[in-house]
Amino acid sequence: MIHGLGKLLVFPCLFLLPFVFSCAPASKQGHSAREKALLETTLGKGESASAFPLSIASPRVAYYLSGPQQARPPDGYFEKGIRVRLVSGAGSYSVVESETGVTGYVPNDSLEEPR
């Protein structure tokens, strides 16, 4: 009797299992101090999210469209002085959007506040 009841309970649980895990919030790692400073610069001080408060600090900074440090050539380059806004942090890389509409991954150390 218990054996039959066990089978009866297992099938609904297996059916509901994907729904339970798909609804669980994703764990989010904390931001580094550099990422926090960049986020505050981008979204703080009463500026709108469409502002471009950062710029590219180094000449010819490679950007990647689908992920940092891909095993293929960069998708393009940002020239020094191009204005960007921080979209999100990704470890030692940041996702930025340029004034021209390009969104890509660049190294954190290639970003600066313009003077």
N, C-alpha and C positions, 0 to 999 in steps of 0.2 A: 504494500500500500504506500509506504513512504517513497519507494522507488518511483512509482507512477506519479506521485505528487511532485517529486523533484524534477521530472521531465516537464511537467506542466508549468512549473515556475521558471525553468531555464529558458524556454523559448521566448516568452515575453521580455525577459531580461536582455537576451541577446538582441531582440528587435529594438529595444529602447536604448541600448548602450551607445550607439553612434549619436543619438540625439542629445544625450547627457553630455558627452564630451564636446560636441560641436557648440554647445551653448556656454561652456565654461569660458570665463575671461582668460585671455592670453596673459602669461606672466610678462612683465615688462621690467627690463633691467634698468637700474638707475643710470642717470646721465653722469658723465665725467664733469669735472669742474669747468673744463674748456667748453664742453657742449652746453652747459648751463649758462655760461657767460655769453656764448653765441646766441642761444635762444633768447636770453634777456635782451640782448642788443637788437635782435630781429623783431621781437614781438612786444618789447617793453616800451616805456617812455611815451605811451599814448600814440605810438605809430600804428598805422593800419598794417595788416598782414601783406598788403600789396606793395609796400615800400621796399626798396632795395638798399638797406643800410650797410651792407658789407661790400668789399671789393676783393678782387683777386690780387694777391700780393706778389706773386712770382710770374716771370714771363713764361708764356706757353705752358699752362697747367693742363694736363690731360684730364679729360672727363670720360666717364663710362656711363652708359644709359641704363644698363640692367644690373649692375652690381660692382662693388669695388675690386680693383686689381684682377681683372679678368685675364684669362690665359690667351688673350688675343690683343691686337693693337687697340689703342683708345678709339672711342667713337668720334672724338674731336678734341679741340683745345680751346681753352679760354685764354685770352691775352691779358696781360697785366692791366689792372685798372677797370676791368669789366665789373659792373655793379651786379650783385646777386643778393638773394635773400635765402636764409636758412629754412629748409623744409623740415629736415630731421637729422639726427645724428645716427651714425652707423659705425660705431667703434672709432677707429682712427680716421675714418672718412665721414664726410657730411654730404647729405643730399641737398643741393642748392638749385634754385631756379634763377636764370639770368634775366636781364631786362628784355632780351630777345626771345624769351620763352623756352630756352633749352633747360631741361631738368636733368641733372646728372650727379654722379658721385665724384667728389674731389677730396684730396687730403685735407684734414683740418688745418694743418700748418700753412696752407696756401691762402687762407682767408684772413682779412684784416678789416678794421674799421677805417674808412677813408678819412683822410686828414682834411 
